[in-house]
Amino acid sequence: MKTTSPAGRLRPERPWPLLGRDAELDEAARALCDPRSSGVLVSGAGGTGRSRLADECGQLARRRGHPELRVTATPAARSVPFGALAHLLRPGSHGAPPTLSGTGPVSGRRPVLLLDDAHHLDGASAGLLASWLRTGRVTLVATTDATRPPLWPDHALHRVPLRPLPQAVVTDLVERVLGGAVERRAVRLLHRASGGRPRDLRELVDGAVRHRTLVTEGGLWRLTGPLSATPRLRALIETRLRQLDPQHLGLLERLAVCGRLPLDPPHRASADLLADDGWVRLVEEGPHTCAELAGPVYGDVLRAALPVQRTRRILRDQTTRSRDRDTGPAGLLRSVRWRLDAADGVDPDELEQALVLARRAHDHALALRLARELARIRPRPRSLLLLAEELYEHGHPREAERAVRRALRESTRDDERLAAVVLHAQSLAFGLLRVDEAFAVNAAARHAFAGHADEAVLGANETALWSLVGDVRRAEQAWRAVAPEPGSRADVIAAVPRVYCLTESGRTGEAVRAARLSRAGRRPCTAVDAVAHPALLVGAEARALAESGALAAAEDLARQGYDLAMDSHAGSAQTWLAGHLGWICYLRGLAARVPRLVRQHAGARP
């Protein structure tokens, strides 16, 4: 089903296909066929497709010969008795209540009343509708907010809850609408930004196509810029925000400014209601239950309405509130980010501690920001090395090389020089493909560090370089000469090439076991270590599985690794995993997927 014009613009007048709702539609259809049922109540957060599902139910009833009546309840009509139902009524005689006009039962079939936004129904209309349901005058198909049930009692209405669409359905939906394949990164960002809500997804896709930030290149749709809300989506969100209780709105503003927050007892009830209504997600984080906005678009709209001074007051107030209660690693990261956002000073030691914690969590987007700030206010060798490592992780090897060369010039300590050499060689080889130069840098350092306690680190680095050029024999020799202790820094560097060497030598079972053992024993990264991202071990294990013949499991594992790399904004790891996915699909005979994955490989940058 192609819904794009030759110019690549969507046709907004054409409805999107209804995907991922088969179970809910079947459930509603069974309820409408049940003589004991008075109808269906479709509930869900705004934008989940309540009205669309109700309309599908109405079409089903029409095909079966039932007359159709339509009502939309609105906040404006709520203040007028019978305001929502007025166009369906005729006055009652001698003071009797109004009655349903125009359409009566036809061939024994009751009218089907489609009632949108039943939570806005006025009391008089709700009472009259309840009497119609009791007497079997109509069959009802109504929609309502998950958090605001309608006023009438439950008269044998079958409730059909709608939840956000999973990523797999979003992939299928977007590809059908655009008429072609969509890169995995774009789908993942669209799913995250829309929260799986079909309405928000449509607006985001339409806006991205119109602004040419979602473009087709060689048959693959790719994102070339940030996603942003269309004016219509912003207006819809702003309208819903105006209907919120001030306490709920205040919590949303705080989440928009501060990001994920542990919930205080006073905020828990508000957060539960907002989660049911699709505004926030609740996330378990250690001993805390935290809340975060359900999609970045909500944050964009909320922040745009806040003056700068109010934003800074919220940041400073939250810093004060959390000082004694949110004291763990995640709390420190939040506190440092809030102070930077508020343009307040942060102690360099605290900034470096937060940077190490962000790296340990593989949150490379935040880590790069912290590394740039640390290198700016304290341009010491260690700060420059941390910056170089984050630049390398983000897929900027030339900037990384400049930072690491500066660190090498200024380093006076052995541990700093060693870390700089390892990173320099890795960046030259894996980032810039200057492999001969990388070997020369590593060899000179091995000569200078001969007999040093950390010489094994350079031996492990040599293992990685031989693995890169495909010389399995020399890589194996280098690894045996090092024999790193499990969990040591040398072991971290050698783990990935070791798995590849075992795979290439035909020992795939041993390779899979080695990868899993290394992943299980991997300690948090607290020093500057090249190629330490866990997604790379996942990719190595996926390759070993593929060589052993377990192609379906290999593809699934490689996709998990790619998503892990993308979620943590690790550009080099994304590229590596995208290449593995293309190779595995080729082995599976899925040749049509390979050009798409190769294009993703070329464009896999955060």
C-alpha positions in Angstrom: 0.0 0.0 0.0 1.8 3.1 -1.2 0.7 6.4 0.3 3.4 8.8 -0.8 3.3 11.0 -3.8 6.2 11.3 -6.3 7.4 14.3 -4.4 7.7 12.3 -1.2 4.8 14.0 0.6 2.2 12.2 2.6 -1.4 12.3 1.5 -3.0 13.4 4.8 -6.6 12.9 3.6 -6.1 9.1 3.3 -6.6 7.3 6.6 -3.7 5.2 7.9 -4.2 1.5 8.1 -5.4 0.1 11.4 -2.6 -2.2 12.5 -1.9 -3.9 15.8 -5.5 -3.8 17.0 -6.8 -7.1 15.7 -7.3 -8.6 19.1 -9.2 -5.5 20.4 -11.3 -5.3 17.3 -12.3 -9.0 17.5 -13.1 -8.5 21.2 -15.4 -5.5 20.4 -17.0 -7.4 17.5 -17.9 -10.3 19.8 -19.4 -8.0 22.3 -21.6 -6.3 19.7 -22.9 -9.7 18.7 -23.6 -10.7 22.2 -27.4 -10.1 23.0 -26.5 -9.8 26.7 -24.2 -6.8 26.0 -25.3 -3.2 25.8 -22.3 -2.3 23.8 -18.6 -1.5 24.0 -16.6 1.1 25.9 -13.2 1.8 24.4 -10.8 3.3 26.9 -7.2 4.5 26.6 -4.9 7.5 26.8 -5.3 10.3 24.3 -3.9 9.5 20.9 -4.1 5.7 21.2 -6.7 5.4 18.5 -9.9 5.2 20.5 -12.0 7.0 17.9 -10.6 5.0 15.1 -11.4 1.7 16.8 -14.9 2.9 17.6 -15.4 3.9 14.0 -14.4 0.4 12.8 -17.0 -1.0 15.2 -19.6 1.4 13.7 -18.7 0.2 10.2 -19.2 -3.4 11.3 -22.6 -2.6 12.7 -23.6 -0.8 9.5 -22.6 -3.8 7.4 -25.0 -5.8 9.6 -27.9 -3.4 8.9 -27.9 -1.4 12.1 -28.7 2.3 11.8 -26.0 4.6 13.1 -26.2 7.6 15.3 -23.2 9.8 16.2 -22.5 12.0 19.2 -19.3 13.8 20.2 -19.2 15.1 23.8 -17.2 18.3 24.4 -16.2 20.3 27.4 -18.2 23.3 26.0 -21.5 21.3 25.7 -21.1 19.8 29.2 -22.6 22.9 30.8 -25.8 22.6 28.8 -28.4 19.9 29.9 -28.8 17.4 27.1 -26.2 19.5 25.1 -24.4 16.5 23.6 -27.6 14.6 22.6 -29.7 17.6 21.5 -29.6 16.8 17.8 -31.0 13.3 18.4 -33.9 14.3 20.7 -37.5 15.4 20.3 -39.3 17.1 23.3 -41.3 14.9 25.6 -45.0 15.6 26.0 -46.5 17.0 29.3 -43.1 17.5 30.9 -41.8 14.0 30.1 -38.1 13.6 29.4 -37.0 14.0 25.8 -37.0 10.9 23.6 -34.9 9.6 20.8 -36.2 10.9 17.5 -35.9 9.8 13.9 -34.4 6.4 14.0 -36.2 3.4 15.6 -35.5 -0.3 15.4 -35.3 -1.5 11.8 -36.0 -5.2 11.2 -35.4 -5.9 14.9 -32.0 -4.2 14.8 -31.3 -1.5 17.4 -29.5 1.7 16.4 -25.8 1.8 17.2 -24.9 5.1 19.0 -21.2 6.1 18.5 -20.3 8.4 21.4 -16.9 9.9 21.3 -15.3 11.3 24.5 -18.0 10.0 26.8 -16.1 11.5 29.8 -17.3 14.9 28.7 -21.0 14.0 28.7 -23.2 16.2 30.7 -25.2 14.7 33.6 -28.7 15.0 32.0 -27.4 13.3 28.8 -25.7 10.6 30.8 -29.0 9.9 32.7 -31.0 9.7 29.5 -28.4 7.5 27.9 -28.5 5.1 30.9 -32.2 4.7 30.5 -31.8 3.9 26.8 -29.3 1.2 27.7 -31.5 -0.3 30.4 -34.4 -0.6 28.0 -32.4 -1.8 25.0 -33.2 1.3 23.0 -29.7 1.6 21.6 -26.4 -0.3 21.4 -23.6 1.9 22.5 -20.0 2.2 21.2 -18.3 4.8 23.3 -14.8 6.1 23.9 -13.4 7.5 27.1 -10.2 8.5 28.8 -8.6 5.7 30.8 -8.5 8.0 33.9 -12.0 9.6 33.5 -14.8 7.0 33.4 -18.2 8.3 32.1 -21.0 9.3 34.5 -23.5 6.6 33.7 -23.4 3.2 35.6 -22.0 0.2 33.9 -24.9 -1.4 32.0 -23.3 -4.5 30.6 -20.8 -2.5 28.5 -17.8 -4.6 27.5 -14.6 -2.6 28.2 -11.8 -2.7 25.6 -8.6 -1.0 26.8 -6.2 0.4 24.3 -2.5 0.4 25.0 0.4 2.0 23.0 1.6 0.1 19.9 4.8 -1.9 20.2 7.8 -1.1 18.1 7.2 -4.0 15.7 3.8 -2.7 14.8 5.1 0.9 14.4 7.7 -0.5 12.0 5.0 -2.2 9.9 2.7 0.8 10.0 5.3 3.4 9.0 6.7 1.3 6.2 3.2 0.8 4.8 2.5 4.5 4.9 5.8 5.5 3.4 5.7 2.8 0.8 9.2 1.5 1.5 11.8 0.3 4.1 12.6 2.5 7.0 15.9 2.4 8.9 15.8 0.8 12.3 17.2 3.9 14.0 14.4 6.1 12.5 11.7 3.6 13.6 13.1 3.4 17.1 13.2 7.2 17.4 9.7 7.5 16.1 8.4 4.9 18.5 10.1 6.6 21.4 8.9 10.1 20.4 5.3 9.0 19.8 5.1 6.7 22.8 3.4 4.2 20.5 0.4 6.5 20.1 -0.9 6.3 16.5 -2.1 9.9 16.4 1.3 11.3 17.6 3.1 8.9 15.2 1.1 10.2 12.2 1.8 13.8 13.1 5.5 13.1 13.6 5.9 11.2 10.3 3.9 13.8 8.4 5.9 16.7 9.9 9.3 15.0 9.3 8.4 14.3 5.6 7.1 17.8 5.1 10.2 19.3 6.6 12.5 16.9 4.7 14.1 15.5 7.9 12.6 12.0 6.9 13.9 11.4 3.4 14.3 8.4 1.1 17.8 7.6 0.0 18.3 4.7 -2.4 15.0 3.1 -1.4 15.5 3.5 2.4 13.7 6.1 4.5 16.2 7.8 6.9 16.1 10.5 9.5 18.5 13.4 8.7 17.4 15.7 11.5 15.5 15.9 14.8 11.8 15.0 15.1 9.5 17.8 16.0 5.8 18.2 16.7 3.6 19.6 13.9 1.5 22.7 14.8 -1.6 20.4 14.9 0.0 18.0 17.4 1.3 20.9 19.5 -2.3 22.4 19.6 -3.7 19.0 20.6 -1.2 18.6 23.4 -1.7 22.2 24.6 -5.5 21.7 24.7 -5.1 18.6 26.8 -2.6 20.4 29.1 -5.1 23.2 29.7 -7.6 20.6 31.0 -5.2 19.3 33.6 -5.4 19.9 37.3 -2.7 22.5 38.3 -1.0 20.0 40.5 -0.7 17.5 37.6 0.5 20.2 35.3 3.1 21.2 37.8 4.5 17.7 37.9 4.6 17.5 34.1 6.5 20.8 34.0 9.0 19.5 36.5 9.5 16.3 34.5 9.9 18.3 31.3 12.7 20.4 32.8 14.4 17.9 35.1 13.9 14.6 33.2 13.3 11.3 35.1 12.6 11.9 38.8 12.1 9.6 41.9 8.6 10.1 43.1 8.0 11.8 46.5 4.9 10.5 48.3 2.9 13.7 47.5 3.5 13.2 43.8 2.8 9.4 43.6 -1.0 9.8 43.2 -0.6 12.4 40.5 2.0 10.3 38.7 -0.3 7.2 38.7 -3.2 9.2 37.1 -0.9 10.8 34.6 0.6 7.4 33.7 -2.9 6.0 33.1 -3.7 9.0 30.9 -0.5 8.4 28.8 1.4 11.5 30.0 4.2 9.7 31.9 5.9 6.3 32.3 6.7 4.8 35.7 10.2 3.2 35.9 11.8 1.2 38.7 15.3 2.5 39.4 16.9 0.7 42.3 14.9 1.4 45.4 13.0 4.2 43.8 9.9 4.4 41.6 10.6 7.1 39.1 8.5 9.0 36.6 9.4 10.4 33.2 7.5 11.9 30.3 6.0 9.3 28.0 7.5 11.1 24.9 10.0 13.8 24.2 7.4 15.8 22.2 5.5 16.5 25.5 8.7 17.9 26.9 9.3 20.1 23.9 5.8 21.6 24.2 6.0 22.1 28.0 9.4 23.6 27.9 8.5 26.0 25.1 5.8 27.5 27.4 8.1 28.1 30.3 10.1 31.3 30.7 13.9 30.8 31.3 13.8 32.1 34.8 11.0 29.8 35.8 12.9 26.9 34.3 16.0 27.7 36.3 13.9 28.1 39.5 12.5 24.6 38.9 16.0 23.2 38.4 17.4 24.8 41.5 14.4 23.8 43.6 14.7 20.2 42.5 18.4 20.2 43.2 17.7 21.4 46.8 14.8 18.8 47.2 16.9 15.9 46.1 20.1 16.8 47.9 19.4 14.5 50.9 17.0 12.0 49.4 18.4 11.2 45.9 22.0 10.4 46.9 22.9 7.4 44.7 24.8 7.4 41.4 21.7 8.3 39.4 21.0 11.1 41.8 24.4 12.6 41.4 24.1 12.5 37.6 20.7 14.3 37.8 22.1 16.9 40.2 25.1 17.7 38.0 22.9 17.9 34.9 20.4 20.2 36.6 23.2 22.6 37.7 24.6 22.7 34.2 21.2 23.4 32.8 20.6 26.2 35.3 24.0 27.7 34.3 25.3 27.1 37.9 28.9 26.1 38.6 29.9 22.5 39.1 33.0 21.4 40.9 35.4 19.7 38.5 35.9 16.7 40.7 32.1 16.2 41.0 31.8 16.7 37.2 34.4 14.0 36.6 32.7 11.6 39.0 29.4 12.2 37.1 31.2 11.6 33.8 32.5 8.2 35.0 29.0 7.3 36.2 27.5 8.2 32.8 30.1 6.1 31.0 29.5 3.2 33.4 25.8 3.4 32.5 26.8 3.8 28.8 24.8 7.0 28.5 27.2 8.5 26.0 25.0 11.4 25.1 25.3 12.8 28.6 28.9 11.6 28.9 30.0 13.6 25.9 28.4 16.7 27.2 30.1 16.3 30.6 33.4 15.4 29.0 33.3 18.6 26.9 32.6 20.7 30.0 35.3 19.0 32.0 37.9 19.5 29.3 36.9 23.1 29.1 37.3 24.0 32.8 40.1 21.5 33.6 42.1 20.6 30.5 44.3 18.0 32.1 45.5 14.8 30.3 42.8 12.7 32.0 40.0 15.1 31.1 41.3 15.1 27.5 41.4 11.3 27.4 37.8 11.1 28.7 36.8 13.5 26.0 38.6 11.6 23.3 37.0 8.3 24.4 33.5 9.8 24.2 34.3 11.4 20.8 35.4 8.0 19.6 32.3 6.3 20.9 30.1 8.9 19.1 31.9 8.1 15.8 34.1 11.3 15.6 37.6 9.7 15.2 39.3 12.8 13.9 38.2 14.9 16.8 39.2 12.0 19.1 42.6 11.8 17.6 43.2 15.6 18.1 42.2 15.3 21.8 44.3 12.2 22.4 47.4 13.7 20.7 47.1 16.7 23.0 46.8 14.3 26.0 49.9 12.4 24.9 51.9 15.7 24.7 50.9 16.8 28.2 50.9 13.4 30.0 53.5 12.8 32.7 52.1 9.7 34.4 52.5 6.2 33.0 48.8 5.3 33.4 47.7 8.3 31.4 50.3 7.7 28.7 49.3 4.0 28.5 45.6 4.9 28.2 46.3 7.5 25.6 48.3 5.1 23.5 45.6 2.4 23.6 42.9 4.9 22.6 45.1 6.5 19.9 45.8 3.1 18.3 42.2 2.1 18.5 41.0 5.3 17.0 43.6 5.2 14.2 42.7 1.6 13.3 39.0 1.2 13.9 38.0 4.9 13.3 40.3 6.2 10.6 41.4 2.8 9.1 45.1 3.8 9.4 46.1 0.4 10.5 49.8 0.5 9.8 50.1 3.7 11.8 48.2 2.1 14.6 50.6 -0.9 14.7 53.5 1.5 14.8 52.1 3.5 17.7 51.4 0.3 19.7 54.8 -1.2 18.9 56.7 1.9 20.0 54.7 2.0 23.2 55.4 -1.7 23.9 59.1 -1.0 23.6 58.8 2.0 25.9 56.7 0.0 28.5 58.8 -3.2 28.3 58.7 -4.8 31.8 56.0 -2.5 33.0 53.2 -4.0 35.1 50.7 -2.8 32.6 52.5 -4.0 29.4 49.8 -6.7 29.0 47.3 -3.9 28.1 49.4 -3.1 25.0 49.6 -6.8 24.2 45.8 -7.0 24.3 45.7 -4.0 22.1 47.9 -5.8 19.6 45.4 -8.7 19.7 42.7 -6.4 18.7 44.7 -4.9 15.8 45.6 -8.3 14.4 42.0 -9.3 14.6 41.0 -6.2 12.6 43.3 -7.1 9.7 42.1 -10.7 9.8 45.3 -12.4 10.9 43.8 -15.0 13.3 47.1 -16.8 13.9 49.0 -13.7 15.0 46.0 -12.5 17.0 45.8 -15.8 18.8 49.6 -15.7 19.5 49.3 -12.2 20.9 46.5 -13.2 23.2 48.3 -16.3 24.5 51.4 -14.1 25.2 49.3 -11.8 27.2 47.0 -14.3 29.0 45.1 -11.5 30.8 43.4 -12.1 34.1 39.6 -12.3 33.9 38.1 -8.9 34.4 41.3 -7.0 34.0 41.7 -4.0 31.7 43.7 -6.1 29.3 40.9 -8.7 29.4 38.3 -6.1 28.5 40.3 -4.9 25.5 41.1 -8.5 24.3 37.6 -10.0 24.9 36.0 -9.0 21.6 38.9 -9.9 19.3 39.4 -13.2 21.2 35.8 -14.2 20.4 36.3 -13.3 16.7 39.6 -15.3 16.6 37.9 -18.4 18.1 35.0 -18.0 15.5 37.3 -17.6 12.5 39.3 -20.7 13.6 36.1 -22.7 13.6 35.8 -23.1 17.3 32.3 -21.5 17.4 31.1 -23.2 20.5 34.1 -22.0 22.4 33.6 -18.6 21.0 30.0 -18.4 22.2 31.0 -19.6 25.7 33.8 -17.0 25.8 31.5 -14.2 24.8 28.9 -15.1 27.4 31.5 -15.5 30.1 33.0 -12.1 29.3 29.6 -10.5 29.3 28.7 -12.0 32.6 32.0 -11.0 34.2 32.3 -7.5 32.7 32.8 -5.0 35.5 31.6 -1.4 35.1 34.0 0.7 33.0 35.7 3.2 35.3 38.8 4.0 33.3 39.5 5.1 29.8 39.2 1.9 27.8 38.7 1.7 24.0 36.1 -0.6 22.4 34.6 -1.4 25.9 31.0 -1.0 24.9 29.0 -4.1 25.8 27.2 -4.1 22.4 30.5 -5.1 20.8 30.6 -8.4 22.8 27.0 -9.0 21.8 28.0 -8.6 18.2 30.9 -10.9 18.5 28.6 -13.6 20.1 26.1 -13.1 17.3 28.8 -13.7 14.7 29.8 -16.9 16.5 26.2 -18.1 16.6 25.8 -17.4 12.9 29.0 -19.3 12.0 27.7 -22.2 14.1 24.5 -22.3 12.0 22.1 -20.7 14.6 21.2 -17.9 12.1 17.8 -16.9 13.6 19.2 -16.6 17.1 22.2 -14.7 15.7 20.0 -12.1 13.9 17.9 -11.6 17.1 21.0 -11.1 19.2 22.6 -8.7 16.7 19.4 -6.6 16.7 19.5 -6.5 20.5 23.1 -5.3 20.3 22.3 -2.7 17.7 19.4 -1.3 19.8 21.7 -1.3 22.9 24.3 0.7 21.0 21.7 3.1 19.6 20.0 3.7 22.9 23.3 4.7 24.5 24.3 6.9 21.5 27.5 4.8 20.8 28.0 5.6 17.1 31.0 3.3 16.4 29.2 0.3 18.0 26.1 1.1 15.9 28.1 0.9 12.7 29.8 -2.4 13.8 26.5 -4.0 14.7 24.7 -2.8 11.5 27.4 -4.5 9.5 26.9 -7.8 11.4 23.2 -7.6 10.8 23.7 -7.3 7.0 26.1 -10.2 6.9 23.8 -12.4 9.0 20.8 -11.6 6.8 22.9 -12.5 3.7 23.7 -15.9 5.3 20.0 -16.4 6.0 19.2 -15.9 2.4 17.5 -12.6 3.1 19.4 -10.8 0.4 16.7 -8.1 0.0 17.5 -6.8 3.5 21.3 -6.5 3.0 21.4 -3.2 0.9 19.1 -1.6 3.5 21.4 -2.7 6.4 24.5 -1.6 4.5 22.9 1.8 4.1 22.2 1.9 7.8 25.8 0.9 8.4 27.0 3.9 6.4 24.6 6.2 8.3 24.6 4.7 11.8 25.5 7.9 13.7 23.6 9.4 16.7 
